[in-house]
């Protein structure tokens, strides 16, 4: 009976650690996005442009990308994760788009 309790405890612990890991990835991305946004605000001032606002990508959205300025890379996990890109459009305005991509999974087979 105590083996079953130990196994149940270990399973619950593993699930809670997995939940913490998932939340931690989102917090890490938000910190990276915040740092990138601050850098892009400084870049905009240096270039004499308006600072970009962060927009969520929507399927079918047309992007006018002339120059990619910055990319917040996806996490190295197997699964869908957030990423972001700041770009300059054909009018010279800076734009930041937040989107979802498949993470850079290190254990994928060839």
Secondary structure, DSSP 8 states (H G I E B T S, - for coil): -HHHHHHHHHHHHHHHHHHHHHHHHHHHHHHHHHHHHHHHHHHHHHHT-----EEE--TT-----SEEEEEE---SSSSEEEEEEEEE-TTS-EEEEEEEEE---TT---
